[in-house]
């Protein structure tokens, strides 16, 4: 989803080809069977506030949500290794 602030700063973000490229790349990566591939595309979709500043930068809230999701995925891996970090 493109927010109004992003359109002001980066007008080309509305180009239909950019969306097509993103969907194509996402589909190819999802089907590539890459070990430990984590798709975080939908992490920000359920939040009511804007979480993106532009096509590749987020607000503080956006970073908190993505970090929480990554932590939930990665933390068990560290525990399984028993490195003593947790």
DAZI-V199360 format. One record per pair of residues at least 4 apart in sequence whose ideal C-beta (glycine too) atoms are under 8 Angstrom apart, sorted by the first residue. I is the first residue (numbers start at 1). J is the second residue. Records with the same first field share a line. If there is no record, write none. Layout:
I->J  J
//
This chain:
1->45
2->6  7  13  14
3->7  50  52
4->8
5->9  50  53  54
6->10  13  52  53  54  55
7->11  13  14
9->53  54
10->54  55
12->18
13->18  54  55
14->18
15->19
16->20
17->21
18->22
19->23
20->24
21->25
22->26
23->27
24->28
25->29
26->30  39  41
27->31
28->32
29->34  37  39
30->37  39
32->37
33->37
38->70  73
40->66  69  70
41->45
42->46
43->65  66  69
44->51  52  58  62  65  66
47->51  61  62  65
49->59  61
50->59
51->58  59  61  62  65
52->57  58  59  62
53->57  58  59
58->62  63  66
59->63
60->64
61->65
62->66
63->67
64->68
65->69
66->70
67->71
68->72
69->73
70->74
71->75
73->77
74->78
75->79  86
76->80
77->81
78->83  85  86
79->86
//
